[in-house]
Amino acid sequence: MANKGLVIDMNEAEKTITLNKGGKIEEKIEVGKKIFTQKPFEVGDEISYEMKGKNFNFIRKISSIEKENNRTTNNRRVDNKNNGNTGSKVNKLFSYPYNFVSLGDAEKINRKTVKNGENRGNLSGKLKCSLTNITPLFMGSGVSTGNDHKTEMILKDNGNYIIQASSLKGEIRNIVEVITSSCIKNVETDRLEKREKAGGRTNIFGLIKRLPNEKTGEAGLIVESVKIKIHKEAIDDKNRLPGFYPIKVNKSIARHIDKPGRKTYKKGEKDPDAINDFYTFNKVTQDGTEDAILWVSASIGNKKYEKILVKKDFVEKGKGRNFLFPLTEYEDLKYLITQRNERDKEESKKEKKIDRKEIQINDPIIFQVEGENAINLAFSEIPRLRYKYSPYSLIPKEFQPCSSLDNLCFACRLFGTTGNSNEEKKSNDMTSYMGRVFISDAKCSEKKEKLSEVITMKPLGEPHPSLARFYLNGDNYDNNGAKIRGRKFYWHHSDKIKAGENYKKYLDSITTEEKAKYNSSLSFLKPNNIFEFEVEFKNLTEEELGVLIYSLELEDGMLHKFGKAKAFGFGSSKIEIKEFLLKSQNRYSDFAISYEKGNKEKYIDIAKQQYILNDRKEIKELQAILSKENSLDFSKSPFPEALDDKRGYTTLKWFTKNKDAVLPRILDYSKKK
């Protein structure tokens, strides 16, 4: 008879689990080693099982439950003895620094032509604005000192701290795009990489015998091979650098083929089926007639074995297969090699790796099979691969960047566009369009007392669009049915806004004493400094001007974000229009340009009536994520963390324990306020 219980503890050392079977009834059960190696369930899972005498027999996982007392507190998990991990796909609320505003209704996109001066208004003038940084602000200059650990410099120009016009424009445009259901720009056009999991794929080994020919269209050819493990001590030259070495082997090598279900051996012992000494290596190569490759890889930890590849047909007559691979697979492999070389160069790796600049005939290769074709080519058994689709290709077609001057969305008509050079179906008539809104740099006079002391930041990190369950609506980048989630915005950190100039209260949550390559030190601009900038506009309609003004000033209680470290709460800022000047309609009758004061409220009301509607989900999301008050808690850490026994609280540990966590929707947080 099947039993049920909630797993509240797993002790690998004792090989036991503890179950809560309702109320306060707890039972410790001895289980087998495979429960900890195969991990069919985790702490927090409710399971079905049966006992056959003293033997525990796992049946299935029923559900994953997270108890209220294990919920995130101060954005760090309060760990009890089971660490509060569920690993479930249940979409739990957790504080995360960014989220995505929905793209909106595709039918609301209002594309128009701009050729021959069409669809222009008659309103021109300028908006004189001030910007106050409510939280610390850091605009990086791109200049830094140091090698292993960098100290970044703040951006200055002619005695002024500045926020670049491009940064101002990007933020304002992003808001205009939401309000007007415009196209979405700045989405990654390259296909992303993924790291395969150990044991996550069935590897076939082969040797490249022909490369694809782009001119003739002839596919590449791979002959199937078998792998033989060879102990490092058995190699004739123990100082061989990582690489592929041609050797000759004889038929006796067949007894050493690395096959599934082979003999097991204890840790510390040598694999009995491998080539373990130079005598055996000499034996399989003596009077060798068949070409093979000795594959010496980079030194990795306590790795003891290298491998030899030889054609399968040589040792198992009639069983070796040939596989074709198209030019697209070949190009992907070359791209991945280039990316790896770039990473190695940036990281200044001391470990010598195989120097792959070109793929050559007789190179060994690892791949998967689809029909008679080789796919997902790699040089590693746990490889990096490219997803099938780029984030750009998963944009709904209605929201893809404008590609013709005959059909520009609201934001492109306002701010201009250069089209999208990576777009596959770019229109032949597309040329750049300058737009009718021009923003200057925002300047703040330089004073040393405005800067903080130099602090060492926690790793700032980078955007990770490969995190599909955060960036996509369902599935991953191998599925063309998946769609990007929306436009990215960062939450404001309420605790840092309320602290004002008392920024030292929260430095512990964003700084570290560890100085390394992956983080940097900097001196930021303290809160409550005032920048000034101007926005010039030409030939706008009333609704265009209204949307622009609304996007600049926003509503009471809403703020912008600028600069670096937005995830850490930096850059929350308030923009105010200090002076609204319209060019006089009678200016052409005078020699001098004259201005008259404009009525902001008039144009804001026009924009609100047309666009800021209560039934638009994306507007509600925008207002929520730009609000200076929210229910998220970043007081202990910008990112969720969990306890790592060796390193303390880390975000990596949180992701390890919450492998299926899905980023909640923006409005999910509003429901919990």
N, C-alpha and C positions, 0 to 999 in steps of 0.2 A: 504494500500500500504506500502511495506517495505521500511524503510529508512536505510542509512548506515552512520557510523561515526567512527572516531578514538577516543578511550577513552584516554583523557589526564589528567583526575583527578577523584578520587573517594573519597567522603567525607562521612565516615560512620556516623559521628555525625549528619550531616544534612540529611543523607539518599539521597544524590544526586550524580550524575555523570556529568562530563563535557565532551562534545564531540566536536571534530573538524570535521566540515562537509565540509572541502575543503577551501583552502586559509586561511583567517583569521576569517572565520565564526565559532564562538563557541556558544554552547548552553548548558545551565545547565538544567538537567532534574531530577525531583524527582522520585526515584525508591523505590521499596519495600525492606523490611528488608532482605528477602531471598537472594538478590543479594550479600549481604555482608556475609551472613552465608554460602551459598552454593558456592559462588565465581565462577560463570560460565564463567567469563572473568576477566581480570586484566587490569591495566593501560598499554597502548601500544598496546592493541588488537583492531583490526578493527572489528566492530560488525554489524549485521543486526538486526533491531528492528522495531516495529510499535507502534503507540500511539492510544489507544482506549479512546478517550476523554482525561482525564488527566492521565490515567493509562499507564505506560510503560510496554511493553510486549517484552521481549528478545526473539529473534528467534534463532540466531546462531552466532558463532564466525567465522569470515571470515579469518583473518590472524593476525599475530603479527608483528608489525613494530617497529624497533628501529631507531630513527632519529640520524643523524650524530652528532648532538650536545649533544647527551646523551651517546656517545660511551665512552669507558674507557679512561681516561686520567691519566697518571702516575699510572696506575694500580688501581686507585680508581674511582668509578663512579662519574661523575659530576652530582649531583642530582638537577633536577628542581623540581617543585611541585609534579610531578608524580613519582619521584625517578628513572625515566628512566628504569623501569622494564618492561620486555616483557614476560618472562616465556615461550617463544616460543621454538620449537624444531629446529629453524633455527640455523645452526652452525656458530655463530659469533666468531670473533677472540677476545681472551682475553689472557693476559699474565698469564701463569701458570708455576711453577718452573720445572716440569718434563714433559717428553713425551716418546713416544715409537717408537723405530726403528723397521720397519717391519721385519718379520722373513726371508723373501726372498723366492726364488724359491725352492720348495721341491726337484725338480729334480737335483738341483745343489749340494745336500748333497753328499759328497764323503766318504762313510764309508769303512774302510779297517780293516783287521785283524792285530793284533800285536802279535799273538802267534808265538813262535819259532823265535822271533827277526825279523819277516817279516816287510817290509815297513819302514825300517830304512835307514837313510842316513849315511854319513861318516864325517859330520861336527860337531866338538865339540869345545868348547871354553868358553869364558866369555865376557860379556859386562859390562864395568865399567860405571855407570850412575850417573848423578846428577839430583836432582829434586829441582826446585825453586817454592815455593808457591807464586803465583802472588796475591792472595787474602788471607785474614785471614784463618788460619788452626787450627782445633781443633780435635785431636784424643783423645777420652775419655778413661780414664784408668779404668773405672768401679768403681772407688772410689769416694765417695761423702760425704759431711758433711751436717748435718741438717735433719730435719724430715718433717715439713710442707713445707719447701722450701729448695731445695738442691743446694749446690755449687759443681759443678763437677770439678774433677782434670784432668789435661792434662797428657797424657801418656809419661812416661820417663823410661829409662833403663840405669843404670850405668852411670849417668851423661850426658845422651843424650836424647833429644826429639826424638821420633821415629814414623815412619809410619810402621805399622806391615806388614810383608811380605804377610800375607793373604789379606790385603786391596789392596796392589799393585797387587797381582795376580788376585784378583777379577775384578779389573778395566781393566787390560790388557786382561784377558780372555774374558771379555764381548765384547771387541772390536774385538778380534780374531774370536769370534763366529759370529759376524755380517759379517765380511769380508769373511769368509769361509763357510757361510751357515751351521753352526754346530748346534748341539742340544742345547736346552735351559735348563738351570738348575736354581735352587733356586726359583722355582715357588711353591706357597702355595699348599700343598697336602691335607690339611684339608678342608672340606666344610665350607664355611663362614656362618656367622649369618646375619639375617636381622631383622629389627624391623617393624612389621606390622603397618599400619596406622590406626588411630581411624576410625571406620566405614568401614574399608577396607576389612572386611571379615564377613561372617555369622557364628556366634558362636553357637555351640551346647554344652549343658552342660551334664555331665554324672558322674557316680560313677564307679570306677574301681572294677570289681568283679573277674577278673582273670588276672594274669600276663602271658606273653608269656613264653613258655617252650622251651629253646634252644635244649634240648636233644630230645624231642618228636616232636618238630616242631609245637606244638599246639599254636594257636594264643591267644592273650589276649582278654578279654571281657569287654566291657563297657555297662552299662545300661543307657538309656537316662533319664535325670532328668530335672526338671524345677527349675527356680530360683525365689526366693522370697526375696525382699529387706527388710532389717530390720535396723531400725535406731539405731545408737550406744546407744542412751538413753534407748532403749527397752531391751537391753541385760541384763540378770540377774546379771552378773559380769562385770562391766564396766572396770575392770582392767585386763581383759583377755589378755594374750599375743597373738601375731599373731599365728594362727594355725588352725587346723581342729578339731572341737569338736563334737563328736557323741551326738545326741539328739533324742528324740522320738516326733513325731507329730501326730495329728489327722486329720480327713477329712476337718475340718474348714479352714485349711491352703490354700485350693484351691482358696478361694476368693482373696488371696493376690498374685497370680501368676503374675510375671512381663512379660506382653505380649506387642508386638508392637501395636501401636495405642491406648494405654491406655489414661486415663485422663491426660490432661496437668495441670500444676500448676505453679504459679509464683515463681520467684526466692525468696528464703528466706522462702517459705512455705514448709510444709512437703508433701511428696507424699501421696495422699489420699488412694492409693491402697497398700501401704507398711505396715509393722508392725512398728508402730511409738511409742509404749509405752510398758512398762512392762506388763500392764494389758492384752493387745492383745497378747503379746508373751506367757504369762501364759495360755491364752485361747486356743491357737493353740497347746500347748504342754501338756495340762491337759489330763490325761488318754491316752496319745499318744501310738499308736500301731506300727507305721511305723518308721523304721530307717531313719534318715536324718543327714545332716552335717551342722553345723554352721561354716561358713568360715569367720574367722576374719583375715583381711589382715593388712599389715603394714600401719601406719598412713601416709596419703598423703595429705598435704595441708589442705583444708577445707572439706575433704571427710566426709560425714555424715552417709553413709549407708554401711552395710556389707551385706552378703547374706546367705540364707539357701538353700541347695539343697536337693530335695527329688525325689524319682523315679516318673517319669511322669505317669506311669501306676497306681500309687496309687491315683492320683487326676483326671486323665482322662483315665478311664478304657479302655484298648484295644488300646491306642494310643502310649504307650511307646515302643520304639524299642531297640534292642540289636545290638551292633556294634563290629566287630572284629578289632583288631589292631595287625600287625605283629611285629616280633622281631626288625626289622629295625626301626620302629616308636618308639618302647620302648627304643632302644639304643640312638636314637636322643634325646629323652626327658631326659635321664640320662646325656647325654653330656651337654645339655643346663643347667641343674641344677648344674653340676660341674663348668661350666664356670661362672655361676652367683655367686656361692659361692666364686670362685677365685676373681672375680671383687669386691665383698663385702669385702673380706679380704684385698685386695690391697688398697681399698678406705677408709678402717677403718670406715665404716658407723656406725653412732651412732644410726640410726633408726633400731629398731629390726624388722627383717623379719621372715617369716615362715622358720623354720630350716628344710630344705629338704635334707636329706642325702640318704635316700632310698625311693623308691616309694612303697606304701603299698596298700593292699586291702582296699576298701572303701574310698580311697582318692578321692576327687572331681577332675574333669578334664574338660578342655575346649578343643574342637576339631572341625574339619571340616569333612565333609562327602564326600566320593568318592565311589559311589555304596553302598555297604553294609559295607564298611570299615571306620574306624575312622582314619583320617590322621592329621598331623600337631598338635600333642598333646601339650598342654600348660597349665600353671597355671595362666595365665593372659588373660584378654579380649583384651589387646593390647600387644601381646606376641612377644618375640624373637623367631625366627624359623631358621632352617638351610636350606640353598639352596640345591637343588638336586645334583648339581655338584660342584666339587672343581675347582679352577683355573687350577690345574694340568690336570684334566680330559678334559679340553677344549683346551689343546695344540694340534695342528694338529699332528696326529700320527707320521708323518715323522720327526717332530722336538722334539719328546719326548726323554728324557735322554737315552743315550746308555745303553743297557742291556746285551751286549755280547762282549767278547774280540774278537770275530770274525768280529764284525761290529762296530768299533769305528769311530766317526766323527773326523774331523781335530783337533778341540780344545781338545777333550779327549785324542787323541794320543799325543798331545803336552804337556798338563798339567796334564794328569792323571784323574782317576775317581774311585769312589767307587760304581758306579751304583746308583740306587735309591731304598732305602729300602722300600719305600712306594708304589712302582710300583706294580700294581696288577699282571702283567704278566712278572715278573722279570725272566730272563733266569737262568736256573739251573747252567750253566757253567760260570756265571759272578763272577769274583773275582776282587779285587781292582787292579788298574794299576797305577804305580807310576808316569808315565810320564817322559819327558826328558828335562823339563825346571824347574830350581830351582831359586827362588828369595829370596834374603836376606832382612832383615829389612832395612829401610832407616833411617839413623842416622844424627842428627844435634846436634852439641855441645851445651850444656845447658848454657845459659846466661840469667840472670834475665831480662835484658833490652830488650830481644826478646819477652817477654810476654806483653800483653796489661794489662790495669787496669781491675779489675773485673767488668763485665757488667751483667745485668739481661736480658736474651733473651726473646723475645716473645715465646709463645709455639712452640716448634719445630715440634710437631705433629709426626705422624707415617704413614707408608704406609697404604692406605685404598683400597685394591683390591676389597672390596665390592662395591665401587663406579663403578658400571658396565659400565656406559656410558663413563667412562674415561679409564677403563682397558680392555674392551672387544670390539670386532668388532660386535656390534649389540646385542640387547636384554639383557638378564641377566643370572645368574647362574642357573636358573631353566630350561634353554633351552639348550639341548645338541648340537644344531646347532650353538650356539655362539662359538666364538674362541677368545683366548687371543690376545691382540693387538700387542704385540711384546716384545722387550727387553727394559727395562727401563733405561733412561739416564736423567741427570739433565742439564738444560741450564746453560750457563755461564752468569753472570750478567755484562754486558758491563760497566755499570757505576762504579762498584767496581773495575774492572780491570783497567780502566782508572785512577781511584783515586790513585792506587798504595799504597804507605805508608800513604797517607792521609785518612786513614780509618774512622777517626772521622767525616768526611763529611756525611757519610751515617749511622751512628749508630742509628739515630732516627728511621730509617726504619726497624730496626731489634731488637730494645731493648724496654723495658717497665719499668716503675717504680713499677709496681705491682709484688710482690713476692708471688707466690702461689704454690700449689702442682703440677700444670700442666705445670709449666715452671721451668727453672733453671738458676743459675748464673755460670759464668765461666770466665776464663782468657785465651784468645786464643793467638796463635803464630802470631805475626805481619807479614805482607807481606815481601817478598824478603829474606827469609832465605833459605839456601842451605842444602839439604840432600844428602847423598851419599849412594848408594847401588850397588849390583852386581847381574847380571843375568847369571847363569851358564847354559849351554845347552850341550846336548850329543846326538850324532848320528842323527842330523837333516838333512833333504834334503835341497836343495837350496831354494825351494819355502817356506818350513817351516821356515827357518832362515829369509828369506825376509819378511814374514808376521809378525814374531816376532819383527824384527827391526822396521818395519813400525808402528806397534801397540804401540811401546814404544815411538818413537820420534814424530810420527804423521807428518802431513804436516804443512808448515808455516801457522800461524794464527789459529791453532787448539790446544786445551789444554785438559788435563785430569782433573778429579775431585776426591778428596780424603777426607776422614774423615767425621765428623758430621756436620750438618747444611748446607749441600749442597744446600738445598732449599733456604737458605738465602744468597747464593752467596759465601759461604766458600769453600775452598779447590781447587780452580782453580789453576792448576799447570802445569809447563813446564818441560818435561823430555828431557835431552840431553845425548847422548852416548858419553862419553869422550874418551873411549878407547875400541876398538874392537879387541879382540885377538882370533885367531884361533889356535887350537893345531896343531902342525906341522904334516903333513902326514908321516913324517919320524921318528916320535917320538919313534916307537917301536924298532928302530935300536940303540937308545941311552938309557942310564940309566936314564937320567934326562928328565923331561917333558919340551918341548920347545914350545914357542908360536911365532906366526908371526902375523903381523898386517893385519887385514882384510879390504876389500873394501866394505863399507856399501852400496854405491850406486849400486854396481853390484847386490846385493841381493834385494834391494828395487825395482829396475827396474824389476826383475823377478816377484816379488809379484804384482806389479802394472799391468804388462802385463797379469797376470793370474787372478787377482781378482779385482783390482780397476778400474772397467769399468764404463763408462758414462751411459750405458743403465740399470744399476742396481739401482732400486729405493732405496733400503736399504742403498747403499753406499752414495747416495746423502743425505739421511736423516741423516746418521751418520756424514758426513762432516758438515752438517748444525748445528746439535745440539752440536757438539764439537767445533764449531767456536767461537772464543772469541768476535766476533761481530755478532749481530743479531738485529732484529727489536722489540724484546720484551722489555718492560719497567718495571723494578723492583725497580725504584728509590724511590717509596713511600712505597711499601710493597711487600714482596715476593709472597704473594697470593692476588688474587683479593678481593676487599672489597666493601661494600656498607654501607650506613649510617643507623645506628640503632639509633632511637631517644633517647634511654636510655644509650647505651654503646658506642656511637660514631661509627667510621668505624670498621666493623668486617667482617671476612670471612664468618662466619656463616650466617650473614644477606645476603651476596651475594648469597650463595647457596639457601637460603630461597626464594630469589627473582628470581633465575634462576634455577628452579627445573629441567628443561629439558635441561640444557646446556650440550653440548657434547664437549669433548676435541678436538680442531682442530688438523689436521695432521701437522707434522713437516714442510713439504714443503709449507703449506698454508701461513706460516709467510714469507717465502722467496718471495712469489708473491707480498707481500705488501711492500717490502723494497723499 
